[in-house]
Amino acid sequence: MLVNRSTPDCTEVTPDCPVSGSIYGYAPNIAASYAFAISFGLCALIQFIQMLKWRMWSFGIAVILGAISEVIGYIGRIILHSNAYSSAGFETQICTLTMAPAFWSAAIYLTLKHEVNVLGPKFSPLKAKWYPYIFVTCDLISLSLQGAGGGLAATATTSQGSAIGSNVMMAGIVWQVATLMCAVAVAVLCIAHPGYCFKQMRGETPKSTVEDTVLLEQKTEYNGGHSMA
């Protein structure tokens, strides 16, 4: 929750500018901020190693960017702990922590094509190759709205300007959640399709396997270079 500053002239905590008057009204917990920054940093490192091992570049890059954004965001929180009035700390954390989930959503959308191929393309309302293009484009729209809203909120000098930025950010978040729910609906549609369920009850498994999809993505990215996974 954002609150109004004590005064626009406050740049650090003083008797006239208490922590309670800062934009959040409190100093972020330093231990939690360090713990999350280190955890997401380790996640980024592990994902980087896995990306090199399995050569799943597009999925790996999206996950790593999300983790790095979280690390940067919690560094901003650490700065805010030292100075609750730090503009740099606030701007850093509000932009990166808000946008980080969008990168992970993109990673999910990149796997949706392969999920459809494994579960059964004939159960999907669209051809599997179209899902990354549709959902990643929607995710970019969400990322743009959240970035623009974060920038407006971070640079606002009035409560009205801050409210506008927050509303734009919220619109981006709502768009992101709606897009994610549509992606989940597609996956559920394939899983819950009577044809797929009947095959599962008979003990049959789809011809495609997870290993097949990994090899397919490696081949596609090796040959196409810039093709979307």
Sequence and secondary structure as in RCSB ss.txt:
>XXXX:A:sequence
MLVNRSTPDCTEVTPDCPVSGSIYGYAPNIAASYAFAISFGLCALIQFIQMLKWRMWSFGIAVILGAISEVIGYI
GRIILHSNAYSSAGFETQICTLTMAPAFWSAAIYLTLKHEVNVLGPKFSPLKAKWYPYIFVTCDLISLSLQGAGG
GLAATATTSQGSAIGSNVMMAGIVWQVATLMCAVAVAVLCIAHPGYCFKQMRGETPKSTVEDTVLLEQKTEYNGG
HSMA
>XXXX:A:secstr
     S TT  S BTTB GGGSSSSS   HHHHHHHHHHHHHHHHHHHHHHHHHT HHHHHHHHHHHHHHHHHHH
HHHHHHH TT HHHHHHHHHHHHHHHHHHHHHHHHHHHHHHHHH GGGSSS TTHHHHHHHHHHHHHHHHHHHHH
HHHHH  SHHHHHHHHHHHHHHHHHHHHHHHHHHHHHHHHHT HHHHHHHHTT   S  HHHHHHHHHHHHHHHS
S   
